[in-house]
Each structure stands twice: as structure tokens, then as C-alpha cells.
Amino acid sequence: MRNLIVNADDLGWTDGVNRGIAEAHRKGLVTSTSLLANGRAFVSALEVVEANPALGVGVHLNLSDGPPSAPASEVRGLLNEAGCFEDGPESLLLRIASRSLPLDEVEREWDAQIQKIRDAGLQPTHVDGHKHVQMLPGLFDIALRLAKKHGIRAIRVSHEESKLRAVLATGAERSTSVLLKQGVQARGLKLLARDAREMADRAGLATTDYFCGIAQTGVLTSEGVAGLLKTLPEGTTELMCHPGYADEELRASSTRLQQSRQVELEILTDAGIRKLVASQGIRLISYRVMGELG
């Protein structure tokens, strides 16, 4: 059996992103999404979830953008002078290496993010991380511990399979600096938490067999998605994606993913792509099913 989870990251970022994710679910391939507890469009994200009960919803753990979910006084070591997160993965990794990142505050903040989503009446299907922050050394242990605490039964392991990465790159401008940087990031994440799947298994959390989408973030192509569908391996694969509409609020935000979100939305709702899923006998599932199987 070949199962595919198509997970749309960044639910809650803006209303336009929320609208795009909802459309990609109703009319396309998206089966799962990851919700930013501190996203500026959190309230409208909850409306999307309520209107789409078949959509699996996980927690998009965040240390890089926006205000904290925990009281600021309890997580000062994670915030800038304006009281917001601003560290990207590279900065966080350096802080971990120098032991200047307060891990107790990370746990307090992530606990608050999960609890906020649960307080809204949702039981998350899985946890993953904004900019794959959950994969950093020491932070994966925290994510596992909190998932167990909150009864969450699955976790994303951002280990991008090299063969799937190559297939997904079909039709893309392979020489661009973005692809190069993201390819290096994908390899780096795999090295940073080599034992992540084994750690998750020991903790009793389900993971997919394969994962892809890091190197193609922002440069996804219909040719690449079609190639992935035609060569999807046996087992369960997650394709990470970022559909949405580039509204004024998105253009004013810090994300580099702007028009690419609308391109991804078009790909994920394309009739030919949807027909290919059916012709290949691929079962579209969410992390909710992974948790039940685990």
C-alpha cells in the first residue's frame, strides 16, 4: 500500500494562507495541516478547521516568528527587545551549541502553544516545526516529551529522502541559490537528528516512512509532483507544502514564500494531478490515520 500525507504548513499565518489551505484541501490533495498557535490569523484558522472536519490538524511548533504563547516574562530568553521571536534555525543551532538557548523556556513555550490549540477544542494529530525547528539537537526530545504529555500520537521527522528530493526537483531551476541552500539544509537536518525515527518509536509516536519537500519549498513544480506520484514508494510518505493566497497581510509579513503559495495551490488542485493520484492507486491520508495505526 502506498499512502501519501500532503501537509500544508503555516495554517494561521494570514487569512489568505488559511483560505488557500482550505481550498487545497477541499479541491485538491491536501489532507493535513500544521497550525501556528501564535499566528496572526489563528481565529480564522479555527474557522477553517471547523468547516473542514476531514482535515487533520497538527501543531506547528515555532521559535522564529511572532509573539510567544506563554507569558513573555516566562520566556524572556527566547525573545527580542520587541517581545517576539526572531531566531532562525541557524541562530538557534548556534545558541544550542553555545548552551545559551534556555531549553526550559523552549519547553514552557511549546507546551503553551500546544495547550492553546487544545484549549480551542482541537486534539492535534501530530507535531512538526516551523522551519523544522523540532529537529534541532535537544529540541526533538522536548517535542517528543510534550507530544506524549498532550496525547499526540505522531511526529514529523524532517529527513528528506534523497531519491524523492531528486524526483520532486523535476521541472525546477536546479542551479538557483534557493535550491542549493535548501538542499544543504535538507542534508543538514538529516545529520542533526539521525536517530529521530528510532527516538520517536521508543517514545511510542508514529512517523512516516519517507518525507520530502524541504529542497522544493517555494519552487514546487507540477512536473515534480507528478514525478513523485509516479514513483511513490511503498509505505507512507509525507509531502510538505505551503499553499495560500498572497494577500496584503502576507506581503507585509517576513516570509519569503509569497507568490509561490498561489503556484502551489494551483498545482495541488490541478485536475490532472488529482487524476494521477487515483490512477496510481495512492491512498491520501492524514496524520490522524498514522496515530491510529501507531
C-alpha positions as CSV (number, residue, x, y, z in Angstrom):
1,M,0.0,0.0,0.0
2,R,1.3,3.5,-0.9
3,N,0.0,6.2,1.4
4,L,0.5,9.9,1.0
5,I,0.1,12.7,3.5
6,V,0.1,16.1,1.9
7,N,0.6,18.5,4.8
8,A,0.2,22.3,4.3
9,D,2.3,24.2,6.8
10,D,1.6,27.6,8.3
11,L,-2.2,27.5,8.9
12,G,-2.8,30.6,11.0
13,W,-0.2,32.8,9.3
14,T,-2.6,35.1,7.4
15,D,-6.2,34.9,6.3
16,G,-5.0,34.4,2.7
17,V,-2.9,31.4,3.7
18,N,-5.8,29.9,5.6
19,R,-8.1,30.4,2.6
20,G,-5.6,28.7,0.3
21,I,-5.1,25.7,2.6
22,A,-8.8,25.2,2.9
23,E,-9.2,25.3,-0.9
24,A,-6.2,22.9,-1.4
25,H,-8.0,20.5,1.0
26,R,-11.5,20.8,-0.5
27,K,-10.5,20.8,-4.1
28,G,-7.1,19.2,-4.1
29,L,-4.5,16.9,-2.4
30,V,-4.1,18.4,1.0
31,T,-5.1,16.1,3.8
32,S,-3.3,17.6,6.7
33,T,-2.1,21.0,8.0
34,S,0.0,22.4,10.8
35,L,-1.4,25.2,12.9
36,L,0.7,28.1,14.3
37,A,-0.7,28.8,17.8
38,N,0.7,32.3,17.7
39,G,-0.2,33.1,14.1
40,R,-1.9,36.4,13.5
41,A,-4.8,34.6,11.8
42,F,-5.3,32.0,14.4
43,V,-9.0,32.7,14.9
44,S,-9.9,32.4,11.2
45,A,-7.7,29.2,11.1
46,L,-10.1,27.7,13.7
47,E,-13.0,28.5,11.4
48,V,-11.2,26.6,8.6
49,V,-10.8,23.6,10.8
50,E,-14.4,23.7,11.9
51,A,-15.6,23.9,8.3
52,N,-13.3,21.0,7.2
53,P,-13.6,18.1,9.7
54,A,-11.7,15.7,7.5
55,L,-8.6,17.9,7.6
56,G,-6.0,16.6,10.0
57,V,-4.5,19.4,12.2
58,G,-1.1,19.3,13.8
59,V,0.9,21.8,15.9
60,H,3.5,23.9,14.0
61,L,6.0,24.4,16.9
62,N,7.5,27.9,16.5
63,L,10.5,29.7,17.8
64,S,11.2,32.1,14.9
65,D,8.3,34.4,14.2
66,G,5.6,36.3,16.1
67,P,4.8,36.7,19.8
68,P,5.0,33.9,22.4
69,S,2.0,31.9,23.6
70,A,3.5,31.7,27.1
71,P,3.7,34.8,29.2
72,A,6.6,36.9,27.9
73,S,8.1,37.1,31.4
74,E,8.5,33.3,31.5
75,V,10.3,33.0,28.1
76,R,12.5,36.2,28.0
77,G,15.5,34.2,26.7
78,L,13.6,33.4,23.5
79,L,12.5,36.9,22.6
80,N,14.0,40.1,21.1
81,E,13.6,43.6,22.6
82,A,10.1,43.9,20.9
83,G,9.0,40.7,22.8
84,C,8.8,38.5,19.7
85,F,10.7,35.5,18.3
86,E,13.3,36.3,15.7
87,D,15.9,33.4,15.7
88,G,16.0,31.3,12.5
89,P,17.3,27.7,12.6
90,E,20.9,28.7,12.1
91,S,20.9,31.1,15.0
92,L,19.1,28.6,17.2
93,L,21.6,26.0,16.3
94,L,24.5,28.3,17.3
95,R,22.7,29.1,20.6
96,I,22.3,25.4,21.3
97,A,25.9,24.7,20.6
98,S,27.0,27.6,22.9
99,R,24.4,26.5,25.5
100,S,22.9,29.9,25.5
101,L,19.4,28.7,24.5
102,P,17.3,28.2,27.6
103,L,15.8,24.8,27.0
104,D,13.4,25.0,29.9
105,E,11.9,28.1,28.3
106,V,11.6,26.3,25.0
107,E,9.6,23.6,26.7
108,R,7.5,26.1,28.5
109,E,6.7,27.9,25.3
110,W,6.0,24.8,23.2
111,D,3.8,23.5,26.0
112,A,1.8,26.8,25.9
113,Q,1.5,26.6,22.1
114,I,0.1,23.0,22.2
115,Q,-2.2,23.9,25.1
116,K,-3.6,26.9,23.3
117,I,-4.6,24.7,20.4
118,R,-6.1,22.1,22.7
119,D,-8.0,24.9,24.6
120,A,-9.6,25.8,21.3
121,G,-11.2,22.3,21.2
122,L,-8.7,20.6,18.9
123,Q,-6.8,17.3,19.6
124,P,-3.7,17.7,17.4
125,T,-2.9,14.8,15.0
126,H,0.9,15.4,15.1
127,V,3.6,17.9,15.9
128,D,6.1,19.4,13.5
129,G,8.1,22.6,13.5
130,H,8.2,26.0,11.8
131,K,11.4,25.9,9.7
132,H,11.9,22.4,11.1
133,V,12.9,23.7,14.5
134,Q,11.8,20.4,16.1
135,M,14.7,18.6,14.5
136,L,17.5,20.6,16.3
137,P,19.6,18.8,18.9
138,G,17.9,18.7,22.2
139,L,14.7,20.1,20.8
140,F,13.5,16.9,19.3
141,D,13.5,15.4,22.8
142,I,11.3,18.2,24.1
143,A,8.9,17.8,21.2
144,L,8.6,14.1,21.9
145,R,8.0,14.7,25.6
146,L,5.3,17.3,25.0
147,A,3.6,15.1,22.4
148,K,3.4,12.3,25.0
149,K,2.1,14.7,27.6
150,H,-0.7,16.0,25.4
151,G,-1.7,12.7,23.9
152,I,-0.4,13.4,20.4
153,R,0.4,10.2,18.6
154,A,2.6,11.2,15.7
155,I,5.6,13.5,14.9
156,R,7.2,14.7,11.7
157,V,10.7,13.6,11.1
158,S,12.2,16.0,8.6
159,H,14.6,13.5,7.0
160,E,14.2,14.2,3.3
161,E,14.7,11.0,1.2
162,S,17.4,11.9,-1.5
163,K,15.7,9.9,-4.3
164,L,12.4,11.6,-3.6
165,R,14.1,15.0,-3.5
166,A,15.6,14.4,-6.9
167,V,12.3,13.4,-8.4
168,L,10.5,16.3,-6.9
169,A,13.0,18.7,-8.4
170,T,11.8,17.8,-11.9
171,G,11.0,21.0,-13.8
172,A,12.7,23.3,-11.4
173,E,15.7,25.6,-12.0
174,R,18.2,23.3,-10.3
175,S,21.0,25.9,-10.3
176,T,19.3,28.5,-8.2
177,S,20.8,29.6,-4.9
178,V,17.5,28.8,-3.2
179,L,17.6,25.2,-4.3
180,L,21.2,24.9,-3.3
181,K,20.6,26.3,0.1
182,Q,17.6,24.2,0.8
183,G,19.3,21.1,-0.4
184,V,22.1,21.7,2.0
185,Q,19.5,22.3,4.8
186,A,17.8,19.0,4.0
187,R,21.1,17.1,4.3
188,G,22.0,19.0,7.5
189,L,18.7,18.2,9.2
190,K,19.2,14.5,8.4
191,L,22.6,14.6,10.1
192,L,21.5,16.6,13.1
193,A,18.9,14.0,14.2
194,R,20.0,10.8,12.6
195,D,18.2,8.7,15.3
196,A,15.0,10.7,15.2
197,R,12.8,7.8,13.9
198,E,14.2,5.4,16.5
199,M,13.7,8.0,19.2
200,A,10.1,8.5,18.2
201,D,9.5,4.8,18.1
202,R,10.9,4.4,21.6
203,A,8.5,7.2,22.8
204,G,5.6,5.4,21.1
205,L,5.0,8.1,18.5
206,A,4.2,7.2,14.9
207,T,6.3,8.7,12.0
208,T,6.1,8.4,8.2
209,D,8.4,6.1,6.3
210,Y,9.5,8.9,4.0
211,F,9.4,12.7,3.9
212,C,10.0,15.3,1.2
213,G,9.5,18.9,0.3
214,I,12.4,20.8,2.0
215,A,14.5,21.4,-1.0
216,Q,11.5,22.4,-3.1
217,T,10.0,24.8,-0.6
218,G,8.9,27.8,-2.7
219,V,9.9,26.2,-6.0
220,L,7.5,23.3,-6.3
221,T,6.5,22.3,-9.8
222,S,3.7,20.3,-11.3
223,E,6.2,18.1,-13.1
224,G,7.9,17.4,-9.8
225,V,4.7,16.4,-8.0
226,A,3.7,14.2,-11.0
227,G,7.0,12.5,-10.9
228,L,6.7,11.9,-7.1
229,L,3.3,10.4,-7.6
230,K,4.5,8.0,-10.3
231,T,7.5,6.8,-8.2
232,L,6.0,6.9,-4.7
233,P,7.5,4.1,-2.6
234,E,5.5,1.5,-0.6
235,G,4.6,2.7,2.9
236,T,3.7,6.2,4.0
237,T,5.3,9.4,2.6
238,E,4.7,13.0,3.7
239,L,4.9,15.8,1.1
240,M,5.3,19.1,2.8
241,C,3.7,22.1,1.0
242,H,2.8,25.8,1.5
243,P,-0.3,26.7,-0.4
244,G,-2.1,30.0,0.1
245,Y,-3.1,33.4,-1.4
246,A,-0.6,36.2,-1.4
247,D,-2.9,38.8,0.3
248,E,-1.7,42.2,1.6
249,E,-1.2,40.8,5.0
250,L,1.1,38.1,3.7
251,R,3.1,40.6,1.6
252,A,3.7,42.7,4.7
253,S,5.0,39.7,6.7
254,S,8.5,38.4,6.9
255,T,8.0,35.1,5.0
256,R,9.8,34.8,1.6
257,L,7.0,32.5,0.4
258,Q,4.7,34.9,-1.4
259,Q,3.5,34.2,-5.0
260,S,4.9,30.6,-4.6
261,R,2.0,29.8,-2.3
262,Q,-0.5,30.5,-5.1
263,V,1.6,28.4,-7.5
264,E,1.5,25.5,-5.1
265,L,-2.3,25.9,-4.7
266,E,-2.7,25.6,-8.4
267,I,-0.5,22.5,-8.6
268,L,-2.3,20.8,-5.7
269,T,-5.8,21.4,-7.1
270,D,-4.9,20.6,-10.7
271,A,-7.3,18.1,-12.2
272,G,-4.5,16.2,-13.9
273,I,-2.6,15.8,-10.6
274,R,-5.7,14.6,-8.9
275,K,-6.4,12.0,-11.6
276,L,-2.8,10.8,-11.3
277,V,-3.3,10.0,-7.6
278,A,-6.3,7.9,-8.5
279,S,-4.7,6.1,-11.4
280,Q,-1.6,5.3,-9.3
281,G,-3.8,3.7,-6.6
282,I,-2.4,6.1,-4.0
283,R,-4.3,6.4,-0.7
284,L,-4.4,10.0,0.6
285,I,-4.4,10.0,4.4
286,S,-3.6,12.4,7.3
287,Y,-1.5,12.1,10.4
288,R,-4.7,11.1,12.2
289,V,-4.6,7.8,10.4
290,M,-0.9,7.4,11.4
291,G,-1.8,7.9,15.0
292,E,-4.5,5.3,14.8
293,L,-2.1,2.8,13.1
294,G,0.6,3.5,15.6
